[in-house]
Amino acid sequence: MIEPIELNGKTYVPAETATLPKWPCVINNSRLSTLTLKDDDIFLVTDTLGNIPGCLPGEASSSVGLFCQDTRFLNRLELQIDGQLPILLSSNARCGFTLSVLCANPHLEKQQIGAETIGIEREMVINGGLFEELTVTNYSTSSVSFELSLSFDADFVDLFEIRGWKRKQRGKLLRLLDAVEIVDPIVEAEAIAVENLNLNLNSDPPKAKLEPKNNPNNPVIDSPPAEFSEGNIEDLRSLGRESEELLIVYQGLDGLVRSSRIQFSARQPDYFKGYTAIWHLELNPHETIHLGYRVQLLASSQSISKVGTPMTLMQAKAAESMELQEWQQQLTTIRSDSNIFNRLIERAEQDVYLLRQSFEERKFLSAGIPWFATLFGRDSIIAAWQTLILDPKIAKDTLFILAQYQGTTEDQWREESPGKILHELRLGEMARCGEIPHTPYYGTVDATPLWLVLYAEYYAWTGDRHTIDQLWEAALAAMSWIDRNLKKTGYLAYARNSASGLLNQGWKDSEDCIVNRQGQLARGAITLCEVQGYVYGAKMRLCAIAEMMNRSDLSGRWYQEALELKNRFNRDFWLPDFDYCALALDGEGKPVDSISSNPGHCLAMGILQPDKAMNVAERLRAPDLFSGWGIRTLSSSSPAYNPMGYHTGSVWPHDNSIIALGLRTTAREVTGDSFSLIEQSLEVASGIMDMALQQPYLQPPELFCGYKRCEANTPVRYPVACSPQAWATGALFQLLQVTVNLVPDAANNCMRVIEPVLPESLNRLSLHNLKVGSTILDLEFERLGNTTACRVAKKRGNLRVVFEA
């Protein structure tokens, strides 16, 4: 006998003992293109029809589905008309949380319905769950009759499984047995005969059969399995259903019962076959019918999302639109005289909104869709830093959330140490079971100094003393972690301690990217150049805050340590034969002497001496590094160069935005020809923005291939790049700040505007509702020949705005 399972007052059996009949999927041989929707902690990836196809090869199926908390709650959502895929007419996911699809029927031989006679409009919305409404219209001059089906399924796979992690065992898919029917064997036999003869389509659907354990590939059998008595045969029309809903259930190894509940609205399905809902539709000429459903994502019968689930699609859409509108009202509004540029910025604003994710009462920017829709130390910090010009509250919330998870103990498995800022937090089954160390995982060398940089930059923009006071102890703990790790060599280095941790723990974290000039991998503990820059920047920036806290002892010590670090760095990292900065030092303290983009971050932090900074800046614009679209991660002259390599020749927008900021910073600090540096920063900014303008929906990807720009080509897509992605989107705002060159100092009630320069594509640019301290500004920039003028159009507050030419 099958042992039933009691969960939350309901009775289930393991899925393998009660297999549902399958509705056939349709193979689409065309290349899979995807669309992405996101709301807070839920995201949906579909094909351009709005389907999550049931028949896809392994890799193609990995990124599609409905996800929340690192779990896939739907791995099939397939619309068919008479067993065929509709013909796509158009689809649109520009809004980010809604998807609109127009499609039509193919030729339906059985019903003798011509192609493109039946119009189908699909509208999907994500808001605490998934909602869809379908509008089906008969555009012919005669009545039509056909079947429309929606097939659902859920595997509840952990995102790390999808990414290739192997599990020794998984939890159990379950079938709900609340709706058991006592079936007369004679009636059952008659129903089987009707099904086999395909008769009487308008009658009640035939009873499907349970599949025995030893025959997993046979969807329908003619007699019940031996484990069931004759008087306890299950009607699979009701299996997994409560009233007019479907319930797909999974009991994880972590003890959590996850489920996807599909509830139908408007017209109820005529019958079900397994997890497929089928409507038999008869439409008069130009008659329209509406169908719909919502999917709730549940854990232990409660919504797993941080967002409440409305009842209807209209409510969901209204809630999303209202939240977006309220958020936009408190942003800095950035507009120009160029419509295409305005569309780019509006898209970026919307993507920042979509990437926001709730943590209790605060929101951070999740790193990217689909693989990194969670809290990341480095990524979330950099994205918050980039968007200070847009919305400083993102930085504030990010600082608090990361401080809440700041390391408190020594834990080799998670690579945690007191004061350390996390790398990545995961909430799925594998994390909850301890199969991965991401609870959270701390294997990052740069998140801690970057947290301190963001702490200081947030204060420069806001003058928010209260927040600085609240986070002061976290700042001291972060600096203490840095100082403990500086003692051994004078530098902040990393080496993997956890067997399941990352080999490389800087922002270039792939295993093949830390190479010397021969293209050989560096060995031992790695000391990255940009990380020493972050440490220098953190110590210099916190000196003034320490003085404000009446800790002149710390201020003096940090300042002296920063100067000593700068001297060591310029001695040990410099490559005299290249007149360039090394990528890193290896475990023996020898320079990892490849030419890479990393030293560009050192420009932004000011750790390079002026002459060396100028040499680095000049080298970055050489054609082996600058592709025309942006600066490559690795020189094309390196033996390890690959334009399609993740960190060995590709171009990353966030990398370029920090480099552009570094070029501007260097221009302020060096004597001599600063104009060439300004021009170079503008060239980098223009390349990234030109690239973004050629992307679908104007969304800059996480990275793209490093092929040379020429008139005949467009930016080459990196196949699995995240989009939208937080620090790629944030790069656009940081690049804007670079062009107008705002240097805030809210603590001293001042903001400097230093030699702003608009690109040739813009004649006018305005910043409305810009917040610096307690003042709200409207700034307007206008390009006049080779110069750019700036004026304060409106000011609410007493901030001093200083223009410097």
N, C-alpha and C positions, 0 to 999 in steps of 0.2 A: 504493500500500500504506500501511496505517496504521503509523506509526513507534511501536513499543512503547517504554515508559519503564521503566527498571530503577530501583527504589527499595528499599533495605533488603533486597535479595535477592529481591524479588518483581517481577513483570512487570505493567504497567498500560497501558491506553490511555486517551486523553482521553474524557471522558464523552460529548461531543457526537458522537463517532464510534461509540459503542456504547450507545445509549440503551436503558434498561430499560423493559419494559412497565409501565404505571402501573396500580395498583389504584385504582378510582374513589373519590374522597372524597365525603363526604356533607355537603351544605350545611345548616347549622343556622341558621335565620333568627332565633332568639331572641338577645337581647342577650348579648354575651360577658361572663360573670363569670369571674374567675380565682382560682386558689389558688396559693400560693407555698410551695415547700420550699427550704431552704438548709442546706448543710453546708460550712463553711469557705469555699473558693473556688469551689464549685459551687452553682448555684441552678437551680431548675426552676419554670417558670410554666405551668400547664395551665388548661383550663377545668374546670368543676365535675364533669365526668365523669372527669377524669384524663387527658383527651385533649389532645394538641397538634394541633388540627384541620388537615387538609390543604386545606380550602376556607374561606378567610377573606379579606375585603377588606383592602386594604393596611395601614391603620392598626391594625386589629384584630389582624392577624397579627404586628405588630412586637414586642410585648412577651411573646409566648409562646415557649417553647422551653426547651431544656436548654443552659445556658451555663457556660463556665469560661474564665478569662483573656480576657475581652472577646470571646469567640468563641461562636457558636451551634453546638453539636454535634448538636442535633436540632431540626429545624423541622417535623417531623411525627412523631406518635406517636398513632395513631388506632385504637381498638378498634371493630370492627364485628361484628355477628352477622347472618349471611346478607346482607351488604351494607347493613345499616341500623345506625343508632346505637342503642345501648341506651337504655332509659328510666331516667333518674336517680331514685333513691329517696332517697339521702342521701350527703353527702360531708363529710369532716372532715380539716382540716389543722392542728388546734390545736397539735399537738406541734412543728410547725415543720420537722422533718426527715422526718416520715412523713405519708402521705396514705392515707386509707381511703375507699373508694367502694363503695356498694351500688347495684346497678342490675339491670335485668331486661330481657328481650326485648320488643320491640314485637310486634304480630301478624305472624307470618311466613306470608304467603299461600302461597308455593310449597310449604312443608313442612306447611301446615295446623297450625301450632302457635299456640295462643292466647297473647295478650299476658300477660306476667308469669307465665309458666310456668317459665321458666329463670332462676334467680338467679345473678348474677355478683358476686363480691366481688373488688375490686382493692385490693391493698396495695402502696404504693410507699415506698421508703426511699432517701434520699440519703446516701452515705458513701463518698467517694472515687470515686463513680460512681453510676449509677442502677440500682436493683433493683426488680423487680415480680414479685409472685405473684398469679395469678388462681385463684379457686376457683369452679368452675362446677357448679351443682346442678340436676338435673331434679326439679321439684316436682309434676309431673303424675302421673297414675295409669297412664300408658302410656309406652312408649319413644319417644324423640325422636331425630331426626337433623338436624344442621344444621352450618353452617360458622362457625367463629370465626376472625377475622383480626386481625392487628396489623400496621399499616403504619408503616414507619419512613422517614425521609429526613433529610438533613442538608445545609444550604447553606454552613455554615462562614462565615457573614457576620460581619464585624466589628461590634461594638456601635455604633460611630460611624456605620457605614452605616445601621443601623436607625434611628438618631436623625436621619438626613437628610443626612449628609455624602456628597458625590458623589465617586466614584472613576473615574479615567480607564480603569483596567483592573483585573481581578481575576486571581487564580490559576486553577488548573484543577481541576475535579472529575474524578476518575479512576475507572476500573473495573478491578478485579483480574482478571487472566487466568491465574491459577495453575491453575484447574480447567477448562481447555479440554477439550472432548470432541470426538472425531471422529464426526460424525453422518452416517449413511447417508441420502442424499437421498430414497430411496424411503420409508424409515421416517419421515423428517421430514415428507414429504407426507401420509402416513397420519395422523400426529399432528396436523397442521394441520386435516385433515378432521374428526378427532374433536373438536378444540377448537371448530371452527365449528358443529358440530351439538350441542354441549353434551351429549355422550354419556359414559356410563361414568365417573361422578364418582369412583368408588372406585379407578379404575386409576391408573397413574402419570400425573402431570400432563403436558400437552402441552408440546412445545418452543416457547418464545417466540422471536421473531425480533429481530435487530438492526435498528435504524432507520437509514436513510441520512441523511447530513448535510443533504441538501436537502429533507428532509421531517420537520421536528422535531415536528410536531403529530400525527403518526400513530403510535400506540403499537405496532401490530403490522403487519408486512408479510409478504407471501407468498413472498418470495425474498430471499436474502442480498444485502447490498450488494456492488457490483462490486469493492470493494477486497479482499474476502476470496476466497480460492480455495475451490473446492467442498469440499476436504478439510480446511478450517480454519474451519468454521462453529461459532460459540460457542453452547453451551447456556446460556441465560440463567437457568436454574434455579440454576446454579453461579456465575454472574457475580457478583463481589463477595462470594463465600462461601469460607470455609475450614471444611471439615467441616460441623458443624451450627451455623454462625454466619454473620452478615452483617458485611461490612466496607465502610464508606462512607469514601472517601478524598478528600483535597483537598491539592493542592500549592500553597502560598501563594507570593506574590511575594517573600516574605522567605526562601524556600528551605525553610521548615519544612513537613513533611508531617504534616498533622493527620488523624486518623481517629476514627470512632466504631465500636467493635466490639461487636456484639450477639451474645451467646452464650445459648443456650436451655438450660433445665434442666427437670427433671421429664419430661414428655412432649415429644419433639421435634416440630416442625411436620411435617405430612404432605407439604407441598410449599411452594415459594416462587413468587411472581410478582413479579419485580423485588425490591424491598426490603419486600415484604409476606410475612409468614409466615402460612400457612393451616393450620388444623386441621380435619379432618372428624371431627366428634364424634357418637357414638351412645351415648346414655345411657339406661339402664334407669330405671324409676320410683325417684326419690329417690337415684339414684346421683350421686356427686360425683367430679369429676376436677380435678387441679391442673396448672397450667401456670406457666411462669416464664421470666425472662431477666434478664441484667444487661447494662448498657451501660458499657463502659470508654471513657474519653476519652483519646486518645493523641496524642502529638507525637513524630515519629520513633520510633515503636513503643514509646515509654515513656509511662507515665501522666503526664498534664499536671498533675493535681491534686497539691497538697502533701500530701494524705491518701492513704494506701495503700488499695487497693481489695480488700475481702474477697471470698471466693468466693460466699457466699450471702446472701440477704436476712436470714436469721436472724442471721448473724454481723454484718452491717452494723447491724442494729437494736440488737443487744447492745452493739456498740462505741460507738454514739452514746449509748445510754442510760447506759452506764458513765461515759463522759466527762462527760456532763451532770451525773450524780450527784456525781462527784468535784469538779467545778467548784462546784456548789452548796454543798458541804460547807464550802468555805473563804470563802463570801460572808457579808456581813451579812444576817441573816434579818430581814425587816421584816414584821410581822403586826399585825393589829388585831382588834377585836371585830366588824368588818363583813365578812361573807363576800364581798360583791361587791368591796369594796376589796381584800381578800386575793387574789381572782382577778385583779384588775387588776395588782397587784404581781407575782404569780407569772408572769403573761403577760409582763410587762416583763423580769423576770429571764431568762425563756426566750428572749426576743428579743435581749437582750444576748448571751446565749450563741450564738445563731444568727448574729449579726452579727460575731462574732469571726472574724478571718481570719489565717492563718498567714503569717509572714514569717521564714524561717529558724527559729530557736528561740523567737521571740516572736510575740505576737498583738496586733493592733489591731482597732478597730471599723470595718468598712467602712461607707461612708456610708448606703447604702440600696439596696433592691431595687425595680425591676430595673436602673435606669440607672447607679447609682453604687456597685456592688459592688466597690470598690477602695479604695486608700489615698487619702484626701483630707487635706490639711493642716488647714484650718479645721475641717471637720466632725469628723474623728477627734480633734482636740484638744479641741473643745468637748464631745464625747460622753465623752471620758476625764475631763474636768473634772467634768462632771455626775455621773459614776458613782464618784467618789472615795469616797463614803459606802458604796458597794456593794462595790467591789473596786479598791483602789489599784494593783494590778499592771497593770491596763489602762493607766493613766496612765504607769507606768514604761516599759512596752514601747513605748508610742506615742512617748514622748520619745526613746528610743534609735533606733527605726526612722526617725523623721523627721530626727534628727541624722545618721544614716548617709547620708541623701540631701541634706544641707544644701548649698546652693550653694557652688561653689568658683571659678567663673569668670564672665566676662561673656559671655552668649549671648543675643542679641536674639531669635532664633527661639523659644527656650524661656523667655524673660524671666528668665533665671537671673542672679544676682549673688552674689558671695561673702557667706556668712552667711545668705542668704535661705532660708526654709522653703518647701518645695514646696506647690503647689496640688493637683496630681492626677497620679497615676502610672497608666499604662496598659501592658498587656502583649500586646495583640492585634497582628494583622498590620499594621494601618495605622500603629501606633506603631513597630513594628519596621522598617517600610519608610520611616519618616521623613515619612509623609504628614500626620501630626499631631504637634505638639510635646510630646506628653505622655510624655516618656521620662526624667525627669518634666518636667511643665510647672510653671512657677513664678509664673504670673500671678495672684498674690493679694497684697493689701496688708496683710492682717490676720493671716495665719498666723504670721508671725515674732514680733510682740509677743504673740500668744496662746500661742505655744510657751513664751515666757518666763513668762507668767502661770501656765501649767500647771506649769512647772518649780518655781516658788515654792509653788504650792498643793499640789503633791505633797509637797514638803518639810514644809509645815505639817501635813499629815495623818500623815506617816510618820517624820519626823526621820531619813530615810535619808541619812546623810552620804556614804556610799560612792557612791551614785548621783549625788549633787550634785557630788562631786569628779570623777567620770568625765565628766560632761556640762558641766563648767565652761567648757572652751574653746569648746564649741558655744554656750554662753550668751553668752560674750564676742563671738563672731563674729556672733551674732544682734543683739546690742546695737550692734555696730559698723555693721551694715547699716542699722539704724534711724537711728543718728546721722548717717551719711553722707547719708541722705535728708532729714533734718531741716534740714540746713544752708541750703538754698535759701530756704525760706519759714518755717522754724520748725515745720512740720507734716509729717506723713507722708501723702503723696498718691500717686495712681497715674495713669498714662496708658498705654494699650496700645502696646506696641512690636512685637509679633508680628502679622503679617497674619492668622494663624490663632488668635490669642489672644482673650481676653475683653475686651469693651469696658468693662464694669464689673467691678471686681475686689475689691469687698467682699462681704459675705454676700448682699446683694441684688445679684445679678449679671446679671439680665435687662437688656435694652437700653433699656427704657422706664421705669425706676423712679426715676432720679435727676432729679426734677422740681422746679420752683419753685412758688410759690403760684398762678401762672396755669396750671400744668400743663405748662409748657414744659420740654424737656430741657435740663439743664445741659451746658455745653460746656467743653472744655479739660481740663486735669488736675484730678481730683476729690479733694477733701480731706474725707473722711467724719468726722462727729462722733465716732462710736463708736470709730473707729480711734485717734483722739487719746486717748480714754479708755483704750484698751488699752495705749498707749505709757506713759501716766501710771501706770497700774496696774503695768506691768512694772518701771518704774524704781523706784517706791516699794517694791514687794515685794522687789526684788533688793538693796536697800540693806543689809538685815540679813545676807543671804547673802554680800555682798562683805565686810562686817566679819568674818564667820566665816572668810573666806578670807584674812584679814589684808590686805585691800585697802581700807583706810579712804579712800584717795584716790578710788577709784571710788565708794564709798558716799557720800561727801560730794558728789562731782560729780553723781551720778545724782539725789540728793535735791534739790540746787539746781536741776538741769535740770527735774525734775518740777514744782517750785513755779513756775518761770518758764513752763513749758508751761501750767499751770493758769491762771495770770493771763492769758496771751495768749488762751487758749481762751475764758474767760468774757467777755473783751472782744470778740473777733471773731465768735464764734458766737451771741451772744445777740441775740434779736429783740425789742426793747423793745415794739413794738406788739402782739406776741403773748404777751409774757412767757413765751417758750419758746425752746428751743435749735434752731438751724438744723440741717437734715439734713446739710448739707455746705457747703463753699466751692467755687466754680467756678474755672475756670482764671484768672480775673482777680482772685480773692480775694474775690469778692462772695458773700454768703450765699445758699445755695439754700434758700429760706425756706418750704418746705412743712412741714406738721405731720405727723410720722411717728413710728414706734415707736423709731427708732434712738437718740434721746436717753435712752431707758430703760436702754440698756447703759452709758451714762455714769454713771448712778446707781450701778451695780454696781461701777464702778472708782473712784468717789469724786472725779472730776475737777471736778464742778460745786460752786460755792460754796453754802453751806447754804441761803441764801434762794432761789437759782435752782433748787437741787435740789428744794425744796418746791414751787415753781411747776411744774416739770416733772412731779413726781409727781401733783399735783392735776390737771394737764391730761391726763395719761394715762388718768384714769378718766372723762373726759367722754364722752358717748355717741357722738360722732363717731369716737372711737378705740376705746373699749371696747364690744364687740358684745354682751357678756353671756356669750359663750363664751371670749372672750379679746381681747387688744388687737390691733387691725388694724395692718397694715404702713403704711397711709396713711389719713389722715383722710377720712371719707366726705364732707366738705365740699370736698375738693380737686376741681378740674375733671378731674384724671387718675384719680380714684377709680373702681375697678371691683371689686366684691366677688369677682369671679372672676379678677381679675388676679393673676399669680404673686407680684409684690411690690408691687402697687398697690391693696391693699384686702383681701387675704386675711389669714388668721391663722396664724401659725407657732408651734407649741408651744415650740420652743427659744427663740425670741425672747421669749416670755412668761415662761419660766422664768428667764431672765437678768434680765428686768425685775422679776419678783417678788423675786429676790435683791437687786436694786438698791433696791427699796422697803424691804426689811429692813435693808440696809446704811445707807440714809439715816436710818432710824428710830434706829439706834444712834449716829449722828453729829450729829444736830440736837438742839437744845433745844426744848422746847415739846411739842406734841401728837404724840408718836411713836405713840400708839395708833391714830390714823387711818391711818398708813402701814402698820402691822402688819395692820390690818383690810383695807386695800386689797390688800396682798400675798396675804392669805388668799383674797380675792375672786377674784384672778387665778388662784391655784392651784386653787380650786374649779371655776372655769369650764373650765379645761383638763382637769381630772380628770373632770368631768361629761361633757365631750365624748368623752373616751377610753372611758368606760363605755358609750357608744352606738355604738361602732365594731364592725365584724365582728372577732370574736376578741379584742376589747378592746385592739386595737393602735392607738395614736395615729398618724395619718398625718403625713407630712412637713409638710403644710399643709392647710387647709380654707377654704372660702369665707367671706367676711366678713359674711354676712347677719346681721341683728339676731336675737338670741335672744328667743323668746316662747313661751308655753305650747303653741302649736299646731305649732311646728316642731322639727326636730332639726338637728344640725350638717350643713351642706350639703357634700357631698363635692367635692373638687377632682379632676377626672377622671383626671389622670395622676400623682397624688401617689405617692411611694414609700411602701411599707409592707411589712414593717417598715423603719423608718428610724432611724438611730443617735441623732441628737440630738433627735428627737421622743420616742423611748423614754427616752433619758437625762433628758429634761425632767421625767419623773415622779419620778425620784430627786432631782433638784435641787429640785423643788417640795416634796418631803418634807423635805429639809434646811432649806428656808425655814420650814416650819411649826414644826419643833422647834428651829430656829435654833442649830445647833451651830457653834461657832467653834473649830477645833482649833489648837493651837500645840505640836506634838509636840517641837519643839526645846527648848522650855522646860518640857516635861513637864506640860502643862496643856491642859484643854479647858473652854471656857466654854459654858454653856447659857443663852441670853439670852431671857427672856420667851417660852417656847414657847407656842404656841396651836394646839390641835387644831380642825379644822373641826367644824361641828355634826353631820356625818354619822358622826363617830368619837367614841367615849367613851374608848377605850383604844388605845394604840399601843406596840409593843415593838420594840426594836432589839437583836438577839442577835448575838454574835460581831462586834461593831463594833471595828475596829482603829484605834487612834490611837497612833502610835509603836510601842513594843513591848508596849503594854497592850491586852488584849482586854476589852471591856465589854459588859454587858447593861444597857440602859436601858429604863425603863418610864415611859410618860406616861399620865396620866389626867385627863380633863376633868371639873371639878367646877364646874358652873354656868358662870360667865364666866371662870374661871381654869383653868389647866392645871398640874398638879403633875408633877414628874419625880423619880425616884429611881434610884439605882444598884442594880440587883438583884444584880449579880455583877461582880467585877473581878479580872482576872488580870494583875497588874502594879501599878506605883506611880504611875500617872497621877493628877494632881489634877483633879477635876471640880468646877468652880465654877458654882454656880447664881446667876443674876442676874435680879432681877425688875424 
